[in-house]
Amino acid sequence: MKVSTRDRLEAVGAPAWDGLVASSRLRSPFLSWTWQSEWTRAFAADRRLEIRCVEDGGGNLVAILPLCESPSGSLQTIGGADVSDYLDLIAVQGREEEAWMALLQSRTAERGEWVLHAVPESSPTVGALPPLAAACGLTASATVEERCPVLELPPSWETYLARLSGKHRHELQRKMRRLERDAPDARPVCVSAPSDIASRLGEFLALHRSSRVGKARFMDERMEGFFRAALTAFAERGAARLWFLDTASGPIAAFVTIEWDGRVGLYNSGFAPERAALSPGVVLLAHLIRDAIERRCQKFDFLRGEERYKYEFEPVAEAVYQVTIQ
């Protein structure tokens, strides 16, 4: 195995990068060329990049570890812990451990720290890396960073409702009836064409910022630019959707979803605080789940964050880890 370091993503190139993601175990959209390059352009344009590439004896690309220097001096995975839900070493499925061994051996004489954020608990990085690091005279530790609630989708909406606990089924149906009674003009609308997403993204951003103070601070000008670029690019690949609960006076709830491998990811949200009594977000979310079931998707992933409303739909929490190598 040969390890080389590039100082920019373009030195690898989109075809080779996305080809490797497609052959990996995770196939996360947050590891895609689009996401990684747009994030780098928005948040790391002035940072030092280290794109560690692993090739086998035949010159075939086996793995990429995309790193950038953080303000603290450590090297962290490109993608950012605040906007990316699943990150990891990008490696050909089944060759993760040999790729990690090559990477660890290549840095035994180096000082400094590597920090990988949002690594799924099922990844070989979590279980295999600590003993591999020890064999190279290094230390690696994995700690739970957050949890992603994930819902396995049944074949029908009726089956899903039937398997909910009596309390949650009653509450969901009650909220849906109340909205229908008190806001009879409300209707769920989904847009997925790039032009439609571009034209309605401003409405989503307004709802997002109005939801609470923290979201308004999060969605600054730089973050908005990143959202617009990344979501438009995903929409061009059929991988992003905008959902609204529209009324005659304007939308009162909205979600952004990202899709991959039969999975619908609930990426971000917004709602009108003055209509909170109608639970518009919960009702719209029920429509999203029903739509995913009807389209034969396999999983509905609420992504990182354990907000209470997510658990009203009875998903199972899956941990993501921060993995540190010294």
N, C-alpha and C positions, 0 to 999 in steps of 0.2 A: 504493500500500500504506500502511495506517495501523497504527502500533504503539501499543498501550496497555499499561499495567502494572496488574495486580491484586495485592492483598496477601493473598489467600486463594484456595484452590482452589474453594471454593463460589461464588465470583464468576464462575467459568466454568460449573460445574455438570457433573454426571456424564453426562447425555445428549450434550452438545456435546463433552465431553472424549473419551468413548469412541467417539463418531462419528468424530472426527478420527483417533484411533488406528486405527480400522478402515479408513480411507482412506489410511493411511500405507504407506510401503514396508516398514517393520520390523514393525509390529503386535506389538511385544513385550509380554508380560504385565506386565513390570516398568514399562511406561509407562501401564498401565491406571489408571483412576480408583481402583479398589480398592487396588491396590498403592501408588500415590502418596499417597493419602489416609491409608491405615493407617500408612505409613512416616512421614508428616508428623506424625500424631497421636502416634506412639511416640517419635520421635527429634528432631523439630524444632518441638515445640509452643511453645517460647520463642524461636524464631529468626525473623528477618525474612524474609519470603517476597517474591519478585518473580516473578510469573507474567506473562511477556511474551507478549502475544497479537498476532498479525498478521492483519489483515482486508484483503480486497481492496476495490476501488471499489464493489462491490455490497453490502458489509457482510458478506460470507461469511468465516467463520473459516478461515484458510489454514494457520496454524501456532501452536503453543504452545511456548515455551521455559520450563519450570518450574525456577526457581532458588531457592535459599535461602542465607542468609549462613552461612559457616563460621566456626569459632572464630578462624581467621586473618584474617578480614575479606573473603576472596574470595567470590564468588557461585558456588555449585556446583550441579550438577543435582540435583534432588530424587530420592531413591531410594537414595543411599548406595552408595559403592564396595564396601562390605563385604557387602552383601546383595543387590544388583541386578546381574544379569549382562549385560543389554543395555539401554543408555540412549541417548538421542539427542534432537535436536530432533524434536518431533512435528509432522509437516507432511504435507499432501496430496502423494501420490506424484507426482513430476514438477515440483513447485513449490518444492522445497527451496532451490534457489539464489536465487530471487527473494525467498523468505522470509528467508533469511540476509542478503541485501543490505539489506533493510528493517531488520532487527534491528541490523546493524552501523552503518548510517547513523544510526539513532536513538540510538546510544550514543557517537558520535565525540567528544562534548564531556565524556563521563564519564571519571572516573578509576576505577581498580580492574581486577580480573581476573575473567574468567569461566572456570570449569573444568568441562569435560564429561568424565565418567568412562564407561568401558565402551562406547565407540562402536564398532560393528562396522566391520571394514575395508572392507566393501562400501558403507558409507554415503557419500553425497555430502559429508557434513560433513568426512570425513577428506581427501578429494581436492580438493574445490572451495573449502573455507573459507580456506586460506592465501592464495590469490591474491585472493579477494574482500575479505579483511581488508586486504591491502596496498593495494587500490584505494581503501579508505576511510581510509588513513593509520593503520591498526592492524596488529598482528602476530598471527598465529595459528600455532601449532605443534602437530604431532601426533606422539606417541611411543607405542610399543607398551606397553600396561599389563599385559596378560596374554594368554593364548591359551585358546580354547575348542576342545577336541577334538570333532569332529562326524563321525558315522557315517552315510553314505548307505545306506539300507536296501534290500536286494534283495527279490525277490518271495517267497522262502522261506527258512526256517531252514537247510535243507540247502544251498542256494546260498551262504548266508552262511558256513557252516562250510567249504565247499569253497574259498572264496576267501581264507580265513585262511592265513597262512604255516603250514608244517608244524609249526614249533615252538609257535606259539600255539594251534593247533588241538589238538595233543597235550596241552599243559598244561591247557587248558580242560577237555577230556574227562577227563583224569586227575583233576582236582579235583572234577568232578561225580561221578565213580565213587567217589572216596574218601569224599565226604560221604554218598553213598547207602549205602556199606558201614559207615561208622563212626557215622552218625546217621540210621538208616533211618526214623525218625519225622519227620524234617525235611520240611517242605512249604512251598512258596511260597503266600502269601495276599495278595490285593489287596483293599483297601477304598477305595471312592470316594464313597459316600453321605455327606453332611455329618454326619449323626449318628454314623456308624461312624468317620469320621475324628476327630471330637471325642472319642469314647470311647477310641480307641486312640492318640491323639497323645501321651499321657503315656508310653506304652511306647517310642515312638520317641524322645522327649526323653531318657529314661533311657539308652537305648543310645547316643544321640548324645553325651551327656555322659561316658559311660564309655569312649568310643573312645580319647580322648587328652586330656591336660591342656588343650591349647589350645582344644579344643571345649567343655570344661566352662566355661572363662572366657568364651568367646564367647556361650554360651547362658545369659546372666544373666536376671534376672526380667523386665527390660524387653524383651529379645529374645524371650523365651518368649511374652509377651503379644502381640507383633507377629506371631509365627509363628501363634499360635492364631487371631487375627483374620483375617489374610490368607489362610491356607490354608482356613479354613472358608468364607470368601467365595468363593474360587476353586472349592471343591468344589460350592458351590451353582450354579455355572455349568458344572459338569462338566469343570473344567480342572485338578483336582488329584487325586492318588492317593497312598495310603500302601501300601507293600509291606513284608511281613515274611517272614522265613524262620522259621516257627514250629516249635517242638519241644514235647514234653510238659512240659518244665520252663520254657517261655517262649521268646520270640523271641530269636534269636542274631544277626540282622542285619536292617537296615531301611533303606528309601529313601523319600524324598519326591520325587515327580515332578510337574512342571507341564507342561500340554500346550497347544499352540496351532498353528494352521495346518499340521496334519499332522506336527508335530514333538513329540517327547517329550523334555523337559528333565530331566536328573538333578539335582535341586536340592540335596539334602542327604542325609546318610547317618549310620549308626551301626551298631556291631557289638559283640558281647560279647568283650572281649579274651581271656578265658580259653578261648574256642573258636577263636582265631585260626588254629590249626594246621589247621583244617578249611576255611580260606578261604571262610567263609560269605558274605562280601560279594561275592566274585567269582562264586560260584555263583548267588546271588540275582540279580546283575546280568545273568547269562546268561538267566535266566528273563524279566527285564524286556525285554531286546532281542528275545527270541523272541516275546513277547507283542506288542510293537510291530510286528514283521514280520507276525504273523498278523492284526493289526488294520489292515494296509495303511497304516501310518504311513510317511512318506517319509524322516524323519531321526530319529536318536537323538543328542541333543545332550548331551554330558557337562558342558556349561557351564564356567564359569571354573575354572581350576586344572589343572595338568598332572601330577597324581599318577600314579605309575607304573602302577597297576592299570588305569587307563583305557586306556592304550596297549596292553594285552594284547588288546584288542578291535579294534585297528588302525584307529582313527579318523584323520581328517586335522585338523591344528591350524589354526584360524582366529583371527587376531589381533583383539583389541579394543584401542582406543586411548584415551589421555587427550588431549583437545584443549584447549589453553589459548589464550585470547584476551585480549590486552592493548592 
